[in-house]
Every structure is written in structure tokens, then in C-alpha cells.
Amino acid sequence: MTTAIAVGSRTGQSLVTDAEFDMLAAFCADEYGLERCVADRVVDQALAMVFVMGSSGAGAAMAPSQQVDPGWHTLILHTGWYADWCERSFGYFLHHQPNSKVRTRGLMVDVVDRIRSAGFEVDERLWGTAADCNPPACCGDGPCC
């Protein structure tokens, strides 16, 4: 018997404990001046992206959107936790290699496709891939906006 995982069936938040997610999202909200519900979405997407980067070895070809970047920084600023999580998740430390100057709609679509293909839910509004939306953290068409 085989079990198929539906595309978009898991979240970045599911990769960490509730206490870890709360610590990261609270920091993200405070450090970057985001409403907590927005910070929750940002950290969720950052966790999914970093997991895909580390587990696929495609980290050099991926970059966060401007909206997800604070979540990625939140993870790496918790250095001890981040190093342990990387080791548990993919067996090595995934270094941060900034390449924000190459953010394009095409790259964001590719990153979103990789995250979705790995079975994660994608918040398109945070990636600038939902219609023409890419304001600071949402389009005004969903929760917390």
C-alpha cells in the first residue's frame, strides 16, 4: 500500500514545535514591525523555503521574496537553534548566501513551484505571484490584511 501526499498539504510551521514557531514568529513580528498574524505567515513560508533549499540542495538557485526575507533572517538570527534545526532536518548547516538583487517574478515563480512540489502550502501573496500583488505583506484580500 502506498500513501500519496497531496501537493500543498503541509506547512512550514509543521517542521518545528509549537514553542519554536511561537518564539520565531514573536521575534519576527517585534524585530520587523509586523502584525503577529502576518509574521506567522512570513515565518511559515520561510521555514518551508529553507527546508526545500536544504533538503534538495538547490539553495544557491533559490531566494526569498522581499516579504519572506524577514522570516529567513529570523531563522538565521537564532543561530544555535538554526544550526541544530539544519542538522536535524538535512544533516548539514545551510549557510545564508544573500542574492536579493536577483529577485525577479520568474525566480519567485520558480521558488514557489519548488516549495509547492515539495508538498508545502504556498501563500502566493507573500511571493508576489498572486496577480499583480506585492505590497509589504499582503494584498488586502485575505486574513490579517
Secondary structure in CASP SS format (residue, H / E / C, confidence):
PFRMAT SS
TARGET T0000
AUTHOR 0000-0000-0000
METHOD secondary structure of the structure
MODEL  1
M C 1.00
T C 1.00
T C 1.00
A C 1.00
I C 1.00
A C 1.00
V C 1.00
G C 1.00
S C 1.00
R E 1.00
T C 1.00
G C 1.00
Q H 1.00
S H 1.00
L H 1.00
V C 1.00
T C 1.00
D H 1.00
A H 1.00
E H 1.00
F H 1.00
D H 1.00
M H 1.00
L H 1.00
A H 1.00
A H 1.00
F H 1.00
C H 1.00
A H 1.00
D H 1.00
E H 1.00
Y H 1.00
G C 1.00
L C 1.00
E C 1.00
R H 1.00
C H 1.00
V H 1.00
A H 1.00
D H 1.00
R H 1.00
V H 1.00
V H 1.00
D H 1.00
Q H 1.00
A H 1.00
L H 1.00
A H 1.00
M H 1.00
V H 1.00
F H 1.00
V H 1.00
M H 1.00
G H 1.00
S H 1.00
S H 1.00
G C 1.00
A C 1.00
G H 1.00
A H 1.00
A H 1.00
M C 1.00
A C 1.00
P C 1.00
S C 1.00
Q C 1.00
Q C 1.00
V C 1.00
D H 1.00
P H 1.00
G H 1.00
W H 1.00
H H 1.00
T H 1.00
L H 1.00
I H 1.00
L H 1.00
H C 1.00
T H 1.00
G H 1.00
W H 1.00
Y H 1.00
A H 1.00
D H 1.00
W H 1.00
C H 1.00
E H 1.00
R H 1.00
S H 1.00
F H 1.00
G C 1.00
Y C 1.00
F C 1.00
L C 1.00
H C 1.00
H C 1.00
Q C 1.00
P C 1.00
N C 1.00
S H 1.00
K H 1.00
V H 1.00
R C 1.00
T C 1.00
R H 1.00
G H 1.00
L H 1.00
M H 1.00
V H 1.00
D H 1.00
V H 1.00
V H 1.00
D H 1.00
R H 1.00
I H 1.00
R H 1.00
S H 1.00
A C 1.00
G C 1.00
F E 1.00
E C 1.00
V C 1.00
D C 1.00
E H 1.00
R H 1.00
L H 1.00
W C 1.00
G C 1.00
T C 1.00
A C 1.00
A C 1.00
D C 1.00
C C 1.00
N C 1.00
P C 1.00
P C 1.00
A C 1.00
C C 1.00
C C 1.00
G C 1.00
D C 1.00
G C 1.00
P C 1.00
C C 1.00
C C 1.00
END
